[in-house]
Amino acid sequence: MNAVFYPGCTLKTAAGYKESIEAVNRVLEVGWPELQDWNCCGATAYFSLDELLALVLPARNIAKAEAEGFDAVVTPCNACYATLRKAKAILGEELAFREKVKIALEEEGLKYRGNIKIRHILDFYLQDEVFERIKKAVVKPLSSLKVACYYGCQYTRPVVGDEEDHPEAPVHLDLLMKALGAEVVDFTAKTYCCGAAQMVVHEDACDRLVKRIVADAVRKGADVIVAICPLCQFNVETAQSRIGESVPVLFFTQLMGLAFGVSPKELGLNKLIVSADRVLAKV
C-alpha cells in the first residue's frame, strides 16, 4: 500500500507506543514515511467550536498526503482517525464547506481532492499479507495471557461508510491478539468512552467512566487491558490510582513486540505507570 504515516500530536508522549510501533515494523519489515509538515487534526472537540476550522485542519493533512502522491494515510490515534474520516465524509457531501476549505488551502498552494484512504494502524496490520507476517513472527506465544481488548469509542465511530470493523462490536483487535496466542476475554466495555480530553476539566465524571472499563476487565479475569489509542491508554492507566485499581494497560503493539521476542525496554514498557510485571511474568 502506498501509504504515509500521520503520527498525530500525542504519539511521542505516549507510554512506549512510538517505540513499539517502530520495533514491530522492523520485525515485519513494513513501514511508511512520515507526512511532511503535518499539523494537529484538531481532534473531535473542534467540531463544537468552529466547524470550518475543524474541517480545514484535517483537510490540510489529507491534501498534503495527496500532493506527495500517496493513496492512504495510516494513523495510530483514534481521535486522528475519526477526525480525518469525519472531515472527508463531510467534505464529500457539503459542497459549501468544501469550497471554503478549498479557498483556505489554496493560500498554501494545496488542493483538496478527498480521494485518499484513511486507515487506522490496527487495520493495516490486519491486511492479509501483513497478518501472515505477524503470525510467522510469533516466537513467544502469549498463551498464558488473558487480555481485554479495549477499542475506545472513536475507532469505529462516527459511522461514515468506510468502517473497517463493526461499529458496535469490533473484532479486529481480538483477531490480532488471538494470532499472538493470547486468550481474549468477553469484554463488554470494549467500546466504552474513557472521557477523552474531558478528563482535563471533568476528572470525577471521567474517573467513573474509566471505573466501568477497568471493573469489567477485572470481572472477566483479564491480566491486561490492550489499547489502540494514546489518549485511551493514558486515561485508563492514570485514573487507576484514583479509582483503586491496578491493571496494566499496554498498547497492542507492545504485546505484538513481546510475542515477537523484542525486549521490554525496546518496547517502552518501562514508561508505563501501572507496572507490566504481571504481564511479563506470563510471557
Secondary structure, 3 states (H helix, E strand, C coil): CCEEECCCCCHHHCCCHHHHHHHHHHHHCCCCCECCCCCCCCCHHHHHCCHHHHHHHHHHHHHHHHHCCCCEEEECCHHHHHHHHHHHHHHHHCHHHHHHHHHHHHCCCCCCCCCCEEEEHHHHHCCHHHHHHHHHHCCCCCCCCEEEEECCCCCCCCCCCCCCCCCCCCCHHHHHHHHCCCEECCCCCCCCCCCHHHHHCCHHHHHHHHHHHHHHHHHCCCCEEEECCHHHHHHHHHCHHHHCCCCCEEEHHHHHHHHCCCCCCCCCHHHCCCCCHHHHCCC
